Amino acid sequence: MELNALIMAGGEGKRFWPLSKKSTPKQFLSLIGEKSLLRETVDRILPIIPIHRIYVVTGEIYAEQTLEHLPELPKENLILEPYGRNTAPCIAYGTLKIDKVNKDSITIVLPADHVIGDEEEFRNALQFAANVANTKLNNEEFPLITLGVTPTIPETGYGYIKETTIKIASSETYNAYKVEKFIEKPDLKTAIGFIDQGGYYWNSGIFVWKTSSILSAFSKIMPEWNDFFDDISNNLDEISEKDTVTAFFDYISGGSIDKLILEHSDNTAVIPVGFHWSDVGSWSALDDYLRKNDRDNVIKGNAISVDSSGCLVLGRDKFIALVGVEDLVVVESEDSFLVLNKNKSQDVKKILDKINKISK
């Protein structure tokens, strides 16, 4: 059973301004350690998947940067979208590429910009998921698997997955259940109810399935997309590939794989996992991941604090001093400073809107 990895690396990460910009999106930033999030994502899976079976989907404008961060990645494994259409088209295009190389394989789909606490446990969970993905259900079809992270707090920034009581596989460490439903980001009261009730998990956006099974699901659920798939497959690695894929992207409206496929499939399963995970979707999410104590300051760079607590500071060249402040995010880039109340992290996009209006 061969494993492939399909890494989605096309996002712009607007919530991480001023470090993340269209020219240098989130996946290329070193937010946790010394390596970029993209580099860490690849290194995390190299012990179980060799580099020649790792594929990266990104935008055309990020091709050169991607290879700078992953110089050993075969150039033919770099899959370039004409523009972003969310995860479903990204996965469809990438899977068609993998299918041409190996039709009887397992594909693990990973976002390029998430962080994982226990990497060995993460790999163990993926290997269990791969075994389950390669095992037929009672309907003689194979499951489409997502990893569901056991919630530790009533988080309102994540989508949730509700399991059924139908267990389709188990090991000493993991279980796989049929999915009852996917839930959009809830309000706080609803999220508290999810934790109290149990059986609800954060939607990690990490998927495992047979390459042929996800293409079969596209064929059944999105037949209008499937009409393009033969044309794309026949033109892969040809000069005409770009035009064929662009025609597909121009035709569709796009959408997430959860909404378009998994919510409509009878074969969707969830494997609950307990490792520390974050999609690092905002400055406050990064702060939550990095800090060990609610009132300590998390400081990277040349900075000091006096009578200040709960702050996140990412410095660059300037000396930064905090005096008598709480729960701030202070970020220095090469040409900008951001000072932000952590509770307003989702509003960074509003700053970008204003900047864009001024620059016009």
N, C-alpha and C positions, 0 to 999 in steps of 0.2 A: 504494500500500500504506500504509494508515493504521496508525500505532502508538498503542497505548494503554498506560498503566501502571496496574497494580493493586498498590497498596502495602499490605502487611499491617502494621497498627499497633495490634494488640490486646493485646500482651503486657504483663505486669506487671513484668518485670525484677527479680525478687526478689533476685538475686545482687548487686545494686548498692545494697542497704541500706547506710547510712542515707539516701543521696541519693534512691534510687528507692523509692517506696512505692506502695501501691495507688492513692492519690490522685494521684501524680505518677510514672508509670512511666518506664522507661528511655528510650523514644523521645522524651520531652520534655526530657531532660537534655542539657546542653552538655558532653559529656565530652572532645571532641577540640579544638574551637575555640570560637568565641563563639556559634555557632548550635546549635540542638538537632539531634539525630541525624535526626529527622523532617524538619526544614527542610533539612538538608544532603542528604537522600535526594531530596527534590523538586528542589532546585536543581541537583543532579547530572544530572538527566535533562531539565530544561527546554530545553537547547539542541536536543534532538531530538524532544521531545514537548510540545506546548503544554498549558497548565494545564487547558483544558477537556476534555482527553483523559486526565487523571490522576485516578484514583479511589483513595480511601483507605478501607480496611475497618478498623473499630475497634469497641470496645465502646460501648454507649449512654452509659456514664458518662464517656467521654472525648470526646464530641462537641464540647462547648464548647472544651475545651483544644486539640483538633485544629485548629479554625477560628481560634483565637488564634495558633497557630504558622503557619497557612496561610490568612491572611485572604482571599487571592484565589481560593481553591478554591471552585468553584461548590457551593452547598449540596446540590444534587442528586447531586454526585459523592462525597458522604460517605455511606458504606454502614455501617449500624449493626447489628452482630450482637447478638442478645439475650444471649448469653454465649459464651465461648470454647469451641471444640470442635477446636482445632488447625488446621493449615493447609488440609486438604482441604475441609472445609465453608466456610471463609473464602473459598477460591478459587472454589468452586462458586457461592456466592451472588454474589460480585463479578463473576464471568464472566457470569452470567445478566443482571446489570445492564448490562454492556457490550454483550452480545449484543442487547439490546433497542434499543440506539442504533445499533450497526454490526455486522451479522452477518458481514461479510467483512473482518475486521481482524486484526491481530496484537496480542497482549497480552503485555507484559513484566511478570512478577510479581517484586516486590522486597520483602524485609523492610525495615521502617522504621528499623532500629537497627544496621545494619552500616556499616563504614567502608571506603573505597576509596582507595588511594594515588594512582594515575594515572587521573584522571577522564576524560581524553580517550581513553585506551586502552580504558577501560571502555565508553564510548559507542561506540567503533569495534567492540568485540566484540559489543555488543548489536545494532548494525546488521547485522553479518555474520550473527548468529543469526536476526534477523528475515528476512533473505533466505533462509536455509536453511529456516526454518519455513514459508516460503511456497512451497517446492519439493517436489513429490511424490517419495516413495520408490518403489522398484520395485513395491511392493504397491499403488500408486496412492493411498496415504494420506500424510498429512503428519506430519513428525516432531514429537515433544515434546522440547524441548531444555532442558538444564540446563548452566550454566557450571560447569566443574570447575577449581578453582584448583590450579596446580602446587605441590605441597608443598615447603616449604623446610626443614622439620624434621619428625621423626617425631611429629607432634602426635597425642595420644590423646583430645583433647577434641572432635574433629570426626568426622563420618561421612565415608566415602570412596566414590568411584565408580570402578569398573574399566571401562576401555574395551575394546572388541574390536579386531581388526585391520581391521574393515570401515569404510572411510572413505566417508562419504556426500556430503561436500562439502569444498571447500578454496578458499583464497585465498592471496595472497602472505604473509599474516600468520597465518591461522587455519585449523584443520582441524576437521571434525565427524565423530565416530565413533559407531557404534552402541554402546550400553551393554551390557556383559556382566552386571554386577550392582552393587547398592548394598551397602555394608558398614557395619554399626553401628560406633560408636566402638571402636577396637581397643585392645589392651594395647600396651605399649611395644615388645615384641619383634615383634609383628605389624606395627606401624606402621613400624619400621625395615625389615622385609622388604618392605613396600610400596614404600618409597623405593628400596631396592636393586634391586628387580625392574623398577620403572617401569610406566607405564600406569595408575597409580592417582592420583586427584585428590581434593582436599578438596571435599566437597559444599557449595557456596556457598548453596544455597537460593534461587538466582536462576534463573527459568525463562522461556522464550520459546516461544510457540506460537500457532497460529491459534486464534482464539476458538472457532470451530466444531469444531476438532480436539480440544480438551480436553473440550468438552461431549460429543462423540462417544465419547471414552474413558470418561467417567463412565457414559454410557449402556450401553456394552458390559461394563464391569468392575464397576460398582456399579448394576445395574438397579433395586435397591430404592430407591436415592436418586433415580434418574431418574423414578420414579413421582411425586415431589414437584415436579420441575422445571417441568412445564407449569403446575401450580397456582401456583407462585411467579411465573413469568413473566407469567401472566395477571393477577396482583394487584400487580405492581410499580407504584409511584407512586400506589397507591390506599390508602385508609384501612385496608384489610384486609391490606396487605403485611406488617405486623409480626406479626399473628396467624398468617399463612401460613408465614412464615419460622420463627417460634417453634415451630410444630408440627413442622417439618422438623428443627430442632435438638433438640427433645425426643425425636424418634423415633430418631435416629442415635446411634451411640456415638462418632463422630468419629475422628480420626486424621490422620497426616501425608499429604500428597500423594505423597510418595515411597513410603510403605508401601502405601497404598491403590490408587494408580493407576500410577505410573511403574515400579515393580518388576514390574507385571503386563502392561505394554504392550510389544508387539513394535516399537513405533515410537520408543522413547526413545533420545535421542542426547546426547552430551556434547561440548562445545567446551572444550578446555583453554585456560586463560588464565594469564598470568604476572604480572598487576598485584598490588600489595600489597593484601591483603584481610584483614579480620577480622570475625567476628561479634560481637566485643567482648562475649563471654558471661560474663565474670567480671572481678574486679579484676586478676587476674594477666594476663588477656588484654589488658586496657587498658594495663597496664604494659608488656607486650611490644610493643604497637603504638607507644607513645609514646617508649620509650627508644631511644637510639642506641648506648649503651655499657652493658655488663652491670653495671658497678660504680658508675656515676653515679647520683645521686638525681634523680628527676623530681619537681619541686616546682611546684605551682600554689597561689598564695596567700602569706600572710605567714609564712614559715618559714625556719629556718636549720638547718644540720647541722654536727656536730663528730664526726670519726672514725666516720662512718656511711656506708653504701654500699648500693646496690641497692634503695633505698626509693622508694615512690610516696607523695607527700603532696598531698592536695587540701584546702586550707584555705578558710575562709570569713571569720570575724570575729576569731577568737582568734589569738594568736601561738603558733606551734608550734615547738618545739626538739627536735631529734634528737641524742642523745649516745650514741655507742658501740653503735649497733644496725645490723642488716643485714636486708635483704629483708623489710621491713615495708610494709604499706599503712596509711596513716593518713588518715582521712577525717572531716571536720567537716561536719555539717549544721546546720540551724537549731536542732535540739533534741537532737542526739546526736553521739557520737564513736565511730568504729570503729578499733580497732588490731588488725591482722591479719597473720599470717604469710602471705606470698604463696602458699606451697605449700598453704595451707588455704583458698584462695579459694572452692572449691566448698562449703565448710561454712557459708557465710553464712546459708543457709536454716535451719540448726540454731539460729542466734541468733533468727531470726524465730519459729521454733516456740516457743522459750522465752519470748520477749516476749509472744506471743499467749496462752500459758498464764498468765503473770503478770497480764495485763490482763483476764482473764476473771473 
